């Protein structure tokens, strides 16, 4: 109970003289004149050291607690708690809690909680929670939660959650979640989630997820997912680029490049390059390079190079080289002489594994020994299905293995292959065979070149079939089949000779029921096959 008697309307303390009346005078009029009407105070009242139990309602739905809180242009309804909170132009239905919270021009229906939270120019329907959050110029309907989050110039409908998230110049409708995520110049509609993700200059519509993902200069529409993905240690991630995986495209990823996998494209990845697989294209992948597979094209893959398969094109693959298959075109680390050179092609396990000369082609694997140091010679071709190493150390050669052996040729269905030195084409002659009934000596004409000669009969073993004069201007061949049961002789004219192995003579014996293929070499007919 108070030590004073109840006051009248004009008295500020209790005075006993006002209680000197009979019970008959205690009506509503008398009580209204002599007593306070609970719960409303009449006139200006000062409450000191007062404890209030229950609800407290103030005129016009306003609550102002704190030194100089809400002095200028107070709203009809609002809450300001703390020194200088809601101090100047706090708008309707807004809430400012904390010293200097919402101090200058707090927008309608906004909330600022924490020291200097939403301090200056907080827009309508905004939320800022934490010391210095949304400190200056928070856009309408933006959210900043965490110390210094959205601190300066946070855009409309932007969201920043975490210490210093979206700290400076966060773009419209962008999202930054995590300490220092999107901290500086995060562009409109971008997303940065994770500690330091998208920290500096994240481009429009870019996305970075993970610790340090897209940390520095992430380009517009870029995507970084994973710790340090597209981190931008030097020049950042280019527009429309994609980096997915731990340390993928970490250093400098160019426009439209793609790196997927732990450490893929980790170094300098060129424009439109593609790296898929652990450490694929990890160091200096060139323009439009492609590396797919574990450590494929790992070190210094040149522009337009293609490496598909584990360790394919791994070491210093040169411009426009192609390596497909495990260890294909791998090369030797630190040995420039053992690399896959320009425009070389290697297809198959270990194809060109220890290097290829420029323009060489290897199909089938094992062009060189997996542990050797010899490279496939330049401008050479090897098709190898033997599953064994075939060294090819001479330039401009062609190796095909295996080639099936067959029974003696009996018809012109089995013809020698021809090589046209002008068109560089492999050909065969489809002309009808030449039939010979051998009696005595018969000399073939130049019309027999590149044809199948069928000896239908032999009268005597001394009967002789002479070959035409070799034509030196271009190589020609003849396949001759002795279908009779009698041996015959093959001879030459005009001083030409026949070479079989290491032996050269003017006459050889063609055994019954066998065939021989001869090819011109200057003035000599050289046996190339028998059957």
Secondary structure, 3 states (H helix, E strand, C coil): CCCCCCCCCCCCCCCHHHHCCCHHHCCHHHHHHHCCCCCCCCCCCCCCCCCCCCCCCCHHHEEEECCCCCCECCCCCEEEECCCCCCEEECCCEEEECCCCCCEEECCCCEEECCCCCCEEECCCCEEECCCCCCEEECCCCEEECCCCCCEEECCCCEEECCCCCCECCCCCCEEECCCCCCECCCCCCEEECCCCCCEEECCCCEEECCCCCCEEECCCCEEECCCCCCCCCCEECCCCEEECCCCCCCEECCCCEEECCCCCCCEECCCCEEECCCCCCECECCCCEEECCCCCCECCCCCCEEECCCCCCECCCCCCEEECCCCCCCCCCCCCCCECCCCEEECCCCCCCCECCCCEEECCCCCCCCCCCCECCCCEEEECCCCCCCCCCCCCEEEECCCCCCCCCCCCCCCCEEECCCCEEECCCCCCEEEEECCEEECCHHHCCEEEEEEEECCCCCEEECCCCCCCCCCEEEEEECCCCCEEEECCCCCEEEECCEEECEEEECCCEEEEEEEECCEEEEEEEC
